[in-house]
Amino acid sequence: MDPSFTAYYVAELPLQSSIRNFLERQRRFQRNLAVVSSGGTTVPLEKHTVRFLDNFSTGRRGAASAEYFLESEYAVVFLYREGSLRPLQRRLAKLVTDPVTVLVSEGHIKEGVASFRVTADAQAALVQYERALKEERVLEVPFCTVYEYAQYLELIASASAVFERNAILYMAAAVSDFYLRFEDFKSHKRTSDSALVLKLSCTPKLLDLLRELWAPQAFVVAFKLETSMETLHERAQLTASRSGAHIMVANLLHERHHRVWILENGRMEEIECPESDTEIEKRIVEAVIASHRCYLDADR
Amino acid sequence: MDPSFTAYYVAELPLQSSIRNFLERQRRFQRNLAVVSSGGTTVPLEKHTVRFLDNFSTGRRGAASAEYFLESEYAVVFLYREGSLRPLQRRLAKLVTDPVTVLVSEGHIKEGVASFRVTADAQAALVQYERALKEERVLEVPFCTVYEYAQYLELIASASAVFERNAILYMAAAVSDFYLRFEDFKSHKRTSDSALVLKLSCTPKLLDLLRELWAPQAFVVAFKLETSMETLHERAQLTASRSGAHIMVANLLHERHHRVWILENGRMEEIECPESDTEIEKRIVEAVIASHRCYLDADR
């Protein structure tokens, strides 16, 4: 990998040993593994970061998908951008986006205890998540920059290589395509008296590294988000054949919650979920798990 | 203002009439007004936004300050970045950052009601905020881009000019110093096959416009965040004399919760709050309100 990219890497990642212990535990229990990446990555422009480039992502797709993998008894490593949605949070709806209004207008506070109504659906999901936590079947790993993301991904993917075909790498994070070479990285905040020219380089193709080096036998699911229908299918197919991802999930920004295309072995299948119907991530994960089973069977 | 900046403006801002009604109401009750801006602004790189530049800001300073203005019976317009901290949220601590863990590990869910403990301090603050909401003394206005921020600020500041000296403009938002000229703004997501060169221009100096055009009599409090002590005081003084802000609050990124300098009429006063002591925003707002009183008295 380009040394002007890896120059950002740290000597030891905060959750390094938790990750190793977690993966060993899952191996002992012979669980299938899903590594779900989620949320956008940042590219800081200064060492003491005031400004940064970011990718738009609420983390909803990754968070919802992680839940459905847990429901299907997979062990899950959830590699997520700090502050983006985590599993179950969207089910708490306004408690996450506006907790003060929930407590002030819809809840009660009395004698140091706050209480408010939750839906039956949210309650059931919380109970299920509690079970996954007790079984130590889920590990949440936060990142912020694209460098932390890449370093964690290499660590997790490499450590999950022992799962051979039993691991799914479900790469839903919105990874920055560009980064600032370490040598152009400024120590302190730039002054704002003159125009700023930023020269950004292409981020190493992490998908290719996954398939070639880090976890060659894992089942890789990649995502392609575009904003125009004209380029969507072509770019999805290009990325699929370049990277060797087993499944590409392609979608348009404005309709990503209702329609996706699943590209597998050159075939393109459309999945559509009208609003208020099933959550589309449920359908995507079902399709992925079905293909993963075929992938496992092909090896027997 | 530069037309390549205002080309991003919309025909009508979502909360335009709510803001006018709110300000008229405060005038009728002869309340003093504090306009508190808070959080970072984004600079989208594409029309269907996938990538954007951002400024690091949790919104903690603005949110805490808004509470202290409310406590001192000011009416408050809280102009905040969507997703950044809002008044009271930091008092709910982990419920905001990690609601699922609070509910699963520390709370109870039974028969569709979730409950958990809150501190006495949080409870008192929530009750007080409820009162401010009932008195219609607080209006929260969300923005995302630097263009929405500037357009809202012009609207709010201009509409608050009738408050004459009774309005404080407390500009705690981390406003992007750079933006992308509208003519360089791309419709769709850029491809990532080659390096990217971004040419960014300087954002119009909104502080100067506040003082010169929009609300010449309002009491203006500006903030200067730097990462190095060497440049902090010099840059704060430069901005103060250029913009004519009545108070500059200067601070370093790493110690911003414990130490600030208040620059007023060429005098620099240090405020320090060791951890676990008073919240520093309480001290800043007290100092600002004391100066605002002098500013009002000078007019009598």
Interface residues (C-beta under 8 A of the other chain):
Chain A: T42 E46 H48 T49 V50 R51 F52 L53 D54 N55 F56 G83 R86 P87 L88 Q89 L92 L95 V96 D98 P99 V100 L103 V104 I109 G112 V113 A114 S115 F116 R117 V118 T119 A120 Q123 L126 V127 Y129 E130 L133 A174 S176 D177 F178 H188 K189 R190 T191 S192 D193 S194 A195 L196 V197 L198 K199 L200 S201 C202 T203 L225 E226 T227 S228 T231 R235 L253 H254
Chain B: T42 E46 H48 T49 V50 R51 F52 L53 D54 N55 F56 G83 R86 P87 L88 Q89 L92 L95 V96 D98 P99 V100 L103 V104 I109 G112 V113 A114 S115 F116 R117 V118 T119 A120 Q123 L126 V127 Y129 E130 L133 A174 S176 D177 F178 S187 H188 K189 R190 T191 S192 D193 S194 A195 L196 V197 L198 K199 L200 S201 C202 T203 L225 E226 T227 S228 T231 R235 L253 H254
